[in-house]
Amino acid sequence: MRRPLLAAALAVLALAAQVSAAGAATISAVIDQGVRISLPAGARDVMVGNPAIADINVVDSRTAVIQGAATASPI
């Protein structure tokens, strides 16, 4: 069954969706589907807290795609 991935593990992805480096973001993705996010200018690091839950691919200097891999529970 496909359920939305509550990406609490991606809270460390503070660069996503125009969030400051000190902030946090929750991004929802569906397993086996990607979510395109815009990175702020000057973004240098992109991290995933738990690669078993989600993967991230940097497309270019301003775009990344998060791919849901497994269901996670919110913290």
PDB file of N, CA, C and O in Angstrom:
ATOM      1  N   MET A   1       0.858  -1.169   0.000  1.00  0.00           N
ATOM      2  CA  MET A   1       0.000   0.000   0.000  1.00  0.00           C
ATOM      3  C   MET A   1       0.905   1.233   0.000  1.00  0.00           C
ATOM      4  O   MET A   1       1.901   1.285   0.721  1.00  0.00           O
ATOM      5  N   ARG A   2       0.553   2.200  -0.799  1.00  0.00           N
ATOM      6  CA  ARG A   2       1.327   3.436  -0.866  1.00  0.00           C
ATOM      7  C   ARG A   2       0.769   4.440   0.122  1.00  0.00           C
ATOM      8  O   ARG A   2      -0.387   4.851   0.022  1.00  0.00           O
ATOM      9  N   ARG A   3       1.580   4.825   1.054  1.00  0.00           N
ATOM     10  CA  ARG A   3       1.179   5.850   2.028  1.00  0.00           C
ATOM     11  C   ARG A   3       2.180   6.985   1.945  1.00  0.00           C
ATOM     12  O   ARG A   3       3.345   6.776   1.605  1.00  0.00           O
ATOM     13  N   PRO A   4       1.726   8.175   2.253  1.00  0.00           N
ATOM     14  CA  PRO A   4       2.656   9.302   2.226  1.00  0.00           C
ATOM     15  C   PRO A   4       3.799   9.092   3.209  1.00  0.00           C
ATOM     16  O   PRO A   4       3.611   8.576   4.310  1.00  0.00           O
ATOM     17  N   LEU A   5       4.950   9.492   2.795  1.00  0.00           N
ATOM     18  CA  LEU A   5       6.137   9.418   3.638  1.00  0.00           C
ATOM     19  C   LEU A   5       6.251  10.702   4.423  1.00  0.00           C
ATOM     20  O   LEU A   5       6.510  11.763   3.855  1.00  0.00           O
ATOM     21  N   LEU A   6       6.060  10.612   5.725  1.00  0.00           N
ATOM     22  CA  LEU A   6       6.228  11.784   6.573  1.00  0.00           C
ATOM     23  C   LEU A   6       7.709  11.890   6.851  1.00  0.00           C
ATOM     24  O   LEU A   6       8.259  11.121   7.639  1.00  0.00           O
ATOM     25  N   ALA A   7       8.337  12.816   6.224  1.00  0.00           N
ATOM     26  CA  ALA A   7       9.790  12.842   6.195  1.00  0.00           C
ATOM     27  C   ALA A   7      10.376  13.608   7.365  1.00  0.00           C
ATOM     28  O   ALA A   7      11.097  14.589   7.186  1.00  0.00           O
ATOM     29  N   ALA A   8      10.063  13.156   8.539  1.00  0.00           N
ATOM     30  CA  ALA A   8      10.678  13.763   9.717  1.00  0.00           C
ATOM     31  C   ALA A   8      12.187  13.555   9.682  1.00  0.00           C
ATOM     32  O   ALA A   8      12.950  14.358  10.219  1.00  0.00           O
ATOM     33  N   ALA A   9      12.603  12.470   9.043  1.00  0.00           N
ATOM     34  CA  ALA A   9      14.036  12.221   8.919  1.00  0.00           C
ATOM     35  C   ALA A   9      14.719  13.267   8.062  1.00  0.00           C
ATOM     36  O   ALA A   9      15.943  13.400   8.091  1.00  0.00           O
ATOM     37  N   LEU A  10      13.937  14.003   7.302  1.00  0.00           N
ATOM     38  CA  LEU A  10      14.508  15.033   6.443  1.00  0.00           C
ATOM     39  C   LEU A  10      14.532  16.398   7.107  1.00  0.00           C
ATOM     40  O   LEU A  10      14.810  17.399   6.447  1.00  0.00           O
ATOM     41  N   ALA A  11      14.251  16.454   8.382  1.00  0.00           N
ATOM     42  CA  ALA A  11      14.276  17.742   9.072  1.00  0.00           C
ATOM     43  C   ALA A  11      15.646  18.379   8.993  1.00  0.00           C
ATOM     44  O   ALA A  11      15.778  19.601   9.068  1.00  0.00           O
ATOM     45  N   VAL A  12      16.662  17.555   8.842  1.00  0.00           N
ATOM     46  CA  VAL A  12      18.009  18.109   8.700  1.00  0.00           C
ATOM     47  C   VAL A  12      18.222  18.722   7.324  1.00  0.00           C
ATOM     48  O   VAL A  12      19.240  19.368   7.074  1.00  0.00           O
ATOM     49  N   LEU A  13      17.287  18.523   6.462  1.00  0.00           N
ATOM     50  CA  LEU A  13      17.376  19.131   5.136  1.00  0.00           C
ATOM     51  C   LEU A  13      16.911  20.576   5.240  1.00  0.00           C
ATOM     52  O   LEU A  13      15.916  20.968   4.630  1.00  0.00           O
ATOM     53  N   ALA A  14      17.636  21.351   6.011  1.00  0.00           N
ATOM     54  CA  ALA A  14      17.231  22.716   6.335  1.00  0.00           C
ATOM     55  C   ALA A  14      17.328  23.653   5.140  1.00  0.00           C
ATOM     56  O   ALA A  14      16.846  24.784   5.193  1.00  0.00           O
ATOM     57  N   LEU A  15      17.938  23.195   4.086  1.00  0.00           N
ATOM     58  CA  LEU A  15      18.067  24.061   2.920  1.00  0.00           C
ATOM     59  C   LEU A  15      16.865  23.974   1.987  1.00  0.00           C
ATOM     60  O   LEU A  15      16.743  24.769   1.055  1.00  0.00           O
ATOM     61  N   ALA A  16      15.991  23.029   2.229  1.00  0.00           N
ATOM     62  CA  ALA A  16      14.858  22.819   1.334  1.00  0.00           C
ATOM     63  C   ALA A  16      13.788  23.880   1.510  1.00  0.00           C
ATOM     64  O   ALA A  16      13.596  24.421   2.599  1.00  0.00           O
ATOM     65  N   ALA A  17      13.106  24.161   0.430  1.00  0.00           N
ATOM     66  CA  ALA A  17      11.935  25.043   0.437  1.00  0.00           C
ATOM     67  C   ALA A  17      12.225  26.410   1.048  1.00  0.00           C
ATOM     68  O   ALA A  17      11.409  26.959   1.789  1.00  0.00           O
ATOM     69  N   GLN A  18      13.372  26.939   0.732  1.00  0.00           N
ATOM     70  CA  GLN A  18      13.758  28.290   1.157  1.00  0.00           C
ATOM     71  C   GLN A  18      13.832  28.436   2.671  1.00  0.00           C
ATOM     72  O   GLN A  18      13.566  29.516   3.197  1.00  0.00           O
ATOM     73  N   VAL A  19      14.185  27.379   3.372  1.00  0.00           N
ATOM     74  CA  VAL A  19      14.312  27.427   4.821  1.00  0.00           C
ATOM     75  C   VAL A  19      15.744  27.795   5.162  1.00  0.00           C
ATOM     76  O   VAL A  19      16.674  27.328   4.504  1.00  0.00           O
ATOM     77  N   SER A  20      15.936  28.617   6.169  1.00  0.00           N
ATOM     78  CA  SER A  20      17.282  29.028   6.553  1.00  0.00           C
ATOM     79  C   SER A  20      18.048  27.853   7.128  1.00  0.00           C
ATOM     80  O   SER A  20      17.455  26.845   7.512  1.00  0.00           O
ATOM     81  N   ALA A  21      19.362  27.982   7.187  1.00  0.00           N
ATOM     82  CA  ALA A  21      20.210  26.910   7.699  1.00  0.00           C
ATOM     83  C   ALA A  21      19.892  26.594   9.152  1.00  0.00           C
ATOM     84  O   ALA A  21      20.139  25.472   9.596  1.00  0.00           O
ATOM     85  N   ALA A  22      19.361  27.529   9.894  1.00  0.00           N
ATOM     86  CA  ALA A  22      19.020  27.292  11.294  1.00  0.00           C
ATOM     87  C   ALA A  22      17.623  26.698  11.445  1.00  0.00           C
ATOM     88  O   ALA A  22      17.261  26.263  12.538  1.00  0.00           O
ATOM     89  N   GLY A  23      16.836  26.669  10.379  1.00  0.00           N
ATOM     90  CA  GLY A  23      15.460  26.188  10.445  1.00  0.00           C
ATOM     91  C   GLY A  23      15.368  24.705  10.172  1.00  0.00           C
ATOM     92  O   GLY A  23      16.383  24.022  10.042  1.00  0.00           O
ATOM     93  N   ALA A  24      14.149  24.211  10.086  1.00  0.00           N
ATOM     94  CA  ALA A  24      13.908  22.807   9.780  1.00  0.00           C
ATOM     95  C   ALA A  24      12.722  22.727   8.838  1.00  0.00           C
ATOM     96  O   ALA A  24      11.855  23.601   8.834  1.00  0.00           O
ATOM     97  N   ALA A  25      12.694  21.670   8.040  1.00  0.00           N
ATOM     98  CA  ALA A  25      11.602  21.491   7.094  1.00  0.00           C
ATOM     99  C   ALA A  25      11.089  20.065   7.190  1.00  0.00           C
ATOM    100  O   ALA A  25      11.871  19.134   7.375  1.00  0.00           O
ATOM    101  N   THR A  26       9.797  19.891   7.068  1.00  0.00           N
ATOM    102  CA  THR A  26       9.196  18.576   6.937  1.00  0.00           C
ATOM    103  C   THR A  26       8.677  18.479   5.520  1.00  0.00           C
ATOM    104  O   THR A  26       7.898  19.321   5.074  1.00  0.00           O
ATOM    105  N   ILE A  27       9.105  17.464   4.826  1.00  0.00           N
ATOM    106  CA  ILE A  27       8.730  17.290   3.426  1.00  0.00           C
ATOM    107  C   ILE A  27       8.046  15.941   3.303  1.00  0.00           C
ATOM    108  O   ILE A  27       8.573  14.932   3.772  1.00  0.00           O
ATOM    109  N   SER A  28       6.891  15.912   2.686  1.00  0.00           N
ATOM    110  CA  SER A  28       6.163  14.666   2.483  1.00  0.00           C
ATOM    111  C   SER A  28       6.376  14.185   1.061  1.00  0.00           C
ATOM    112  O   SER A  28       6.301  14.964   0.111  1.00  0.00           O
ATOM    113  N   ALA A  29       6.644  12.894   0.923  1.00  0.00           N
ATOM    114  CA  ALA A  29       6.821  12.288  -0.392  1.00  0.00           C
ATOM    115  C   ALA A  29       6.131  10.930  -0.370  1.00  0.00           C
ATOM    116  O   ALA A  29       5.940  10.344   0.695  1.00  0.00           O
ATOM    117  N   VAL A  30       5.767  10.444  -1.519  1.00  0.00           N
ATOM    118  CA  VAL A  30       5.156   9.125  -1.652  1.00  0.00           C
ATOM    119  C   VAL A  30       6.262   8.139  -2.005  1.00  0.00           C
ATOM    120  O   VAL A  30       7.176   8.460  -2.764  1.00  0.00           O
ATOM    121  N   ILE A  31       6.167   6.940  -1.446  1.00  0.00           N
ATOM    122  CA  ILE A  31       7.171   5.922  -1.741  1.00  0.00           C
ATOM    123  C   ILE A  31       7.259   5.718  -3.251  1.00  0.00           C
ATOM    124  O   ILE A  31       6.243   5.616  -3.938  1.00  0.00           O
ATOM    125  N   ASP A  32       8.487   5.661  -3.750  1.00  0.00           N
ATOM    126  CA  ASP A  32       8.796   5.476  -5.173  1.00  0.00           C
ATOM    127  C   ASP A  32       8.400   6.653  -6.052  1.00  0.00           C
ATOM    128  O   ASP A  32       8.314   6.508  -7.271  1.00  0.00           O
ATOM    129  N   GLN A  33       8.162   7.801  -5.464  1.00  0.00           N
ATOM    130  CA  GLN A  33       7.898   9.009  -6.244  1.00  0.00           C
ATOM    131  C   GLN A  33       8.795  10.120  -5.727  1.00  0.00           C
ATOM    132  O   GLN A  33       9.171  10.135  -4.555  1.00  0.00           O
ATOM    133  N   GLY A  34       9.133  11.043  -6.607  1.00  0.00           N
ATOM    134  CA  GLY A  34      10.023  12.131  -6.233  1.00  0.00           C
ATOM    135  C   GLY A  34       9.281  13.422  -5.958  1.00  0.00           C
ATOM    136  O   GLY A  34       8.199  13.669  -6.491  1.00  0.00           O
ATOM    137  N   VAL A  35       9.891  14.243  -5.111  1.00  0.00           N
ATOM    138  CA  VAL A  35       9.397  15.586  -4.822  1.00  0.00           C
ATOM    139  C   VAL A  35      10.520  16.553  -5.159  1.00  0.00           C
ATOM    140  O   VAL A  35      11.607  16.478  -4.585  1.00  0.00           O
ATOM    141  N   ARG A  36      10.255  17.454  -6.085  1.00  0.00           N
ATOM    142  CA  ARG A  36      11.255  18.443  -6.495  1.00  0.00           C
ATOM    143  C   ARG A  36      11.240  19.591  -5.499  1.00  0.00           C
ATOM    144  O   ARG A  36      10.178  20.107  -5.148  1.00  0.00           O
ATOM    145  N   ILE A  37      12.424  19.987  -5.045  1.00  0.00           N
ATOM    146  CA  ILE A  37      12.534  21.126  -4.137  1.00  0.00           C
ATOM    147  C   ILE A  37      13.509  22.142  -4.709  1.00  0.00           C
ATOM    148  O   ILE A  37      14.438  21.791  -5.436  1.00  0.00           O
ATOM    149  N   SER A  38      13.286  23.394  -4.373  1.00  0.00           N
ATOM    150  CA  SER A  38      14.180  24.472  -4.789  1.00  0.00           C
ATOM    151  C   SER A  38      15.145  24.768  -3.657  1.00  0.00           C
ATOM    152  O   SER A  38      14.743  24.912  -2.503  1.00  0.00           O
ATOM    153  N   LEU A  39      16.409  24.855  -3.995  1.00  0.00           N
ATOM    154  CA  LEU A  39      17.432  25.184  -3.015  1.00  0.00           C
ATOM    155  C   LEU A  39      17.717  26.676  -3.077  1.00  0.00           C
ATOM    156  O   LEU A  39      17.686  27.269  -4.155  1.00  0.00           O
ATOM    157  N   PRO A  40      17.993  27.287  -1.934  1.00  0.00           N
ATOM    158  CA  PRO A  40      18.325  28.710  -1.946  1.00  0.00           C
ATOM    159  C   PRO A  40      19.690  28.934  -2.593  1.00  0.00           C
ATOM    160  O   PRO A  40      20.531  28.035  -2.617  1.00  0.00           O
ATOM    161  N   ALA A  41      19.897  30.122  -3.107  1.00  0.00           N
ATOM    162  CA  ALA A  41      21.189  30.469  -3.707  1.00  0.00           C
ATOM    163  C   ALA A  41      22.285  30.269  -2.672  1.00  0.00           C
ATOM    164  O   ALA A  41      22.110  30.612  -1.503  1.00  0.00           O
ATOM    165  N   GLY A  42      23.388  29.728  -3.086  1.00  0.00           N
ATOM    166  CA  GLY A  42      24.513  29.529  -2.190  1.00  0.00           C
ATOM    167  C   GLY A  42      24.455  28.248  -1.376  1.00  0.00           C
ATOM    168  O   GLY A  42      25.312  28.027  -0.521  1.00  0.00           O
ATOM    169  N   ALA A  43      23.463  27.398  -1.621  1.00  0.00           N
ATOM    170  CA  ALA A  43      23.373  26.129  -0.885  1.00  0.00           C
ATOM    171  C   ALA A  43      24.597  25.283  -1.217  1.00  0.00           C
ATOM    172  O   ALA A  43      24.968  25.137  -2.381  1.00  0.00           O
ATOM    173  N   ARG A  44      25.217  24.728  -0.177  1.00  0.00           N
ATOM    174  CA  ARG A  44      26.411  23.913  -0.392  1.00  0.00           C
ATOM    175  C   ARG A  44      26.222  22.471   0.045  1.00  0.00           C
ATOM    176  O   ARG A  44      26.783  21.563  -0.570  1.00  0.00           O
ATOM    177  N   ASP A  45      25.447  22.243   1.088  1.00  0.00           N
ATOM    178  CA  ASP A  45      25.286  20.902   1.637  1.00  0.00           C
ATOM    179  C   ASP A  45      23.817  20.510   1.678  1.00  0.00           C
ATOM    180  O   ASP A  45      22.957  21.310   2.048  1.00  0.00           O
ATOM    181  N   VAL A  46      23.544  19.283   1.298  1.00  0.00           N
ATOM    182  CA  VAL A  46      22.196  18.729   1.370  1.00  0.00           C
ATOM    183  C   VAL A  46      22.336  17.362   2.027  1.00  0.00           C
ATOM    184  O   VAL A  46      23.131  16.536   1.578  1.00  0.00           O
ATOM    185  N   MET A  47      21.566  17.117   3.093  1.00  0.00           N
ATOM    186  CA  MET A  47      21.701  15.868   3.848  1.00  0.00           C
ATOM    187  C   MET A  47      20.346  15.209   4.071  1.00  0.00           C
ATOM    188  O   MET A  47      19.312  15.874   4.130  1.00  0.00           O
ATOM    189  N   VAL A  48      20.376  13.902   4.193  1.00  0.00           N
ATOM    190  CA  VAL A  48      19.200  13.120   4.562  1.00  0.00           C
ATOM    191  C   VAL A  48      19.527  12.447   5.886  1.00  0.00           C
ATOM    192  O   VAL A  48      20.580  11.825   6.026  1.00  0.00           O
ATOM    193  N   GLY A  49      18.639  12.567   6.847  1.00  0.00           N
ATOM    194  CA  GLY A  49      18.878  12.000   8.172  1.00  0.00           C
ATOM    195  C   GLY A  49      18.900  10.483   8.183  1.00  0.00           C
ATOM    196  O   GLY A  49      19.647   9.891   8.963  1.00  0.00           O
ATOM    197  N   ASN A  50      18.100   9.832   7.340  1.00  0.00           N
ATOM    198  CA  ASN A  50      18.030   8.374   7.317  1.00  0.00           C
ATOM    199  C   ASN A  50      17.855   7.918   5.873  1.00  0.00           C
ATOM    200  O   ASN A  50      16.743   7.952   5.345  1.00  0.00           O
ATOM    201  N   PRO A  51      18.942   7.492   5.227  1.00  0.00           N
ATOM    202  CA  PRO A  51      18.851   7.091   3.820  1.00  0.00           C
ATOM    203  C   PRO A  51      17.958   5.875   3.570  1.00  0.00           C
ATOM    204  O   PRO A  51      17.610   5.607   2.420  1.00  0.00           O
ATOM    205  N   ALA A  52      17.579   5.134   4.606  1.00  0.00           N
ATOM    206  CA  ALA A  52      16.642   4.024   4.429  1.00  0.00           C
ATOM    207  C   ALA A  52      15.226   4.539   4.216  1.00  0.00           C
ATOM    208  O   ALA A  52      14.381   3.815   3.689  1.00  0.00           O
ATOM    209  N   ILE A  53      14.952   5.785   4.620  1.00  0.00           N
ATOM    210  CA  ILE A  53      13.630   6.392   4.493  1.00  0.00           C
ATOM    211  C   ILE A  53      13.497   7.169   3.188  1.00  0.00           C
ATOM    212  O   ILE A  53      12.460   7.112   2.529  1.00  0.00           O
ATOM    213  N   ALA A  54      14.550   7.895   2.819  1.00  0.00           N
ATOM    214  CA  ALA A  54      14.486   8.733   1.620  1.00  0.00           C
ATOM    215  C   ALA A  54      15.879   8.934   1.046  1.00  0.00           C
ATOM    216  O   ALA A  54      16.886   8.808   1.743  1.00  0.00           O
ATOM    217  N   ASP A  55      15.909   9.248  -0.230  1.00  0.00           N
ATOM    218  CA  ASP A  55      17.154   9.546  -0.931  1.00  0.00           C
ATOM    219  C   ASP A  55      17.003  10.918  -1.560  1.00  0.00           C
ATOM    220  O   ASP A  55      15.890  11.345  -1.865  1.00  0.00           O
ATOM    221  N   ILE A  56      18.110  11.605  -1.754  1.00  0.00           N
ATOM    222  CA  ILE A  56      18.059  12.916  -2.393  1.00  0.00           C
ATOM    223  C   ILE A  56      19.080  12.961  -3.515  1.00  0.00           C
ATOM    224  O   ILE A  56      20.211  12.500  -3.368  1.00  0.00           O
ATOM    225  N   ASN A  57      18.662  13.522  -4.630  1.00  0.00           N
ATOM    226  CA  ASN A  57      19.538  13.715  -5.776  1.00  0.00           C
ATOM    227  C   ASN A  57      19.556  15.188  -6.128  1.00  0.00           C
ATOM    228  O   ASN A  57      18.508  15.795  -6.350  1.00  0.00           O
ATOM    229  N   VAL A  58      20.750  15.760  -6.178  1.00  0.00           N
ATOM    230  CA  VAL A  58      20.892  17.158  -6.557  1.00  0.00           C
ATOM    231  C   VAL A  58      20.924  17.220  -8.078  1.00  0.00           C
ATOM    232  O   VAL A  58      21.791  16.623  -8.717  1.00  0.00           O
ATOM    233  N   VAL A  59      19.968  17.950  -8.652  1.00  0.00           N
ATOM    234  CA  VAL A  59      19.838  18.066 -10.102  1.00  0.00           C
ATOM    235  C   VAL A  59      20.776  19.141 -10.631  1.00  0.00           C
ATOM    236  O   VAL A  59      21.514  18.917 -11.590  1.00  0.00           O
ATOM    237  N   ASP A  60      20.741  20.302 -10.000  1.00  0.00           N
ATOM    238  CA  ASP A  60      21.632  21.407 -10.340  1.00  0.00           C
ATOM    239  C   ASP A  60      21.805  22.271  -9.098  1.00  0.00           C
ATOM    240  O   ASP A  60      21.361  21.884  -8.016  1.00  0.00           O
ATOM    241  N   SER A  61      22.437  23.426  -9.228  1.00  0.00           N
ATOM    242  CA  SER A  61      22.750  24.251  -8.060  1.00  0.00           C
ATOM    243  C   SER A  61      21.522  24.795  -7.345  1.00  0.00           C
ATOM    244  O   SER A  61      21.638  25.275  -6.217  1.00  0.00           O
ATOM    245  N   ARG A  62      20.359  24.736  -7.962  1.00  0.00           N
ATOM    246  CA  ARG A  62      19.140  25.284  -7.352  1.00  0.00           C
ATOM    247  C   ARG A  62      18.016  24.266  -7.199  1.00  0.00           C
ATOM    248  O   ARG A  62      16.938  24.622  -6.722  1.00  0.00           O
ATOM    249  N   THR A  63      18.234  23.006  -7.590  1.00  0.00           N
ATOM    250  CA  THR A  63      17.157  22.014  -7.586  1.00  0.00           C
ATOM    251  C   THR A  63      17.642  20.668  -7.051  1.00  0.00           C
ATOM    252  O   THR A  63      18.746  20.225  -7.366  1.00  0.00           O
ATOM    253  N   ALA A  64      16.805  20.026  -6.242  1.00  0.00           N
ATOM    254  CA  ALA A  64      17.064  18.666  -5.772  1.00  0.00           C
ATOM    255  C   ALA A  64      15.748  17.891  -5.828  1.00  0.00           C
ATOM    256  O   ALA A  64      14.667  18.480  -5.822  1.00  0.00           O
ATOM    257  N   VAL A  65      15.853  16.570  -5.884  1.00  0.00           N
ATOM    258  CA  VAL A  65      14.673  15.704  -5.894  1.00  0.00           C
ATOM    259  C   VAL A  65      14.808  14.713  -4.743  1.00  0.00           C
ATOM    260  O   VAL A  65      15.818  14.019  -4.617  1.00  0.00           O
ATOM    261  N   ILE A  66      13.766  14.659  -3.902  1.00  0.00           N
ATOM    262  CA  ILE A  66      13.719  13.709  -2.798  1.00  0.00           C
ATOM    263  C   ILE A  66      12.859  12.537  -3.232  1.00  0.00           C
ATOM    264  O   ILE A  66      11.736  12.720  -3.702  1.00  0.00           O
ATOM    265  N   GLN A  67      13.392  11.323  -3.074  1.00  0.00           N
ATOM    266  CA  GLN A  67      12.700  10.100  -3.468  1.00  0.00           C
ATOM    267  C   GLN A  67      12.320   9.335  -2.208  1.00  0.00           C
ATOM    268  O   GLN A  67      13.197   8.957  -1.430  1.00  0.00           O
ATOM    269  N   GLY A  68      11.025   9.100  -1.992  1.00  0.00           N
ATOM    270  CA  GLY A  68      10.580   8.321  -0.842  1.00  0.00           C
ATOM    271  C   GLY A  68      10.966   6.866  -1.003  1.00  0.00           C
ATOM    272  O   GLY A  68      10.786   6.293  -2.077  1.00  0.00           O
ATOM    273  N   ALA A  69      11.501   6.253   0.062  1.00  0.00           N
ATOM    274  CA  ALA A  69      11.937   4.864   0.001  1.00  0.00           C
ATOM    275  C   ALA A  69      11.167   3.962   0.967  1.00  0.00           C
ATOM    276  O   ALA A  69      10.992   2.774   0.693  1.00  0.00           O
ATOM    277  N   ALA A  70      10.708   4.507   2.088  1.00  0.00           N
ATOM    278  CA  ALA A  70       9.995   3.716   3.090  1.00  0.00           C
ATOM    279  C   ALA A  70       9.127   4.648   3.921  1.00  0.00           C
ATOM    280  O   ALA A  70       9.311   5.865   3.907  1.00  0.00           O
ATOM    281  N   THR A  71       8.183   4.065   4.642  1.00  0.00           N
ATOM    282  CA  THR A  71       7.298   4.848   5.497  1.00  0.00           C
ATOM    283  C   THR A  71       8.019   5.201   6.788  1.00  0.00           C
ATOM    284  O   THR A  71       8.725   4.376   7.368  1.00  0.00           O
ATOM    285  N   ALA A  72       7.833   6.432   7.225  1.00  0.00           N
ATOM    286  CA  ALA A  72       8.425   6.894   8.484  1.00  0.00           C
ATOM    287  C   ALA A  72       7.328   7.470   9.357  1.00  0.00           C
ATOM    288  O   ALA A  72       6.310   7.949   8.857  1.00  0.00           O
ATOM    289  N   SER A  73       7.534   7.423  10.640  1.00  0.00           N
ATOM    290  CA  SER A  73       6.595   8.022  11.583  1.00  0.00           C
ATOM    291  C   SER A  73       7.096   9.394  11.976  1.00  0.00           C
ATOM    292  O   SER A  73       8.302   9.595  12.117  1.00  0.00           O
ATOM    293  N   PRO A  74       6.188  10.344  12.155  1.00  0.00           N
ATOM    294  CA  PRO A  74       6.630  11.667  12.597  1.00  0.00           C
ATOM    295  C   PRO A  74       7.196  11.587  14.008  1.00  0.00           C
ATOM    296  O   PRO A  74       6.799  10.744  14.812  1.00  0.00           O
ATOM    297  N   ILE A  75       8.109  12.465  14.278  1.00  0.00           N
ATOM    298  CA  ILE A  75       8.738  12.505  15.607  1.00  0.00           C
ATOM    299  C   ILE A  75       7.819  13.193  16.578  1.00  0.00           C
ATOM    300  O   ILE A  75       8.156  13.333  17.754  1.00  0.00           O
TER     301      ILE A  75
END
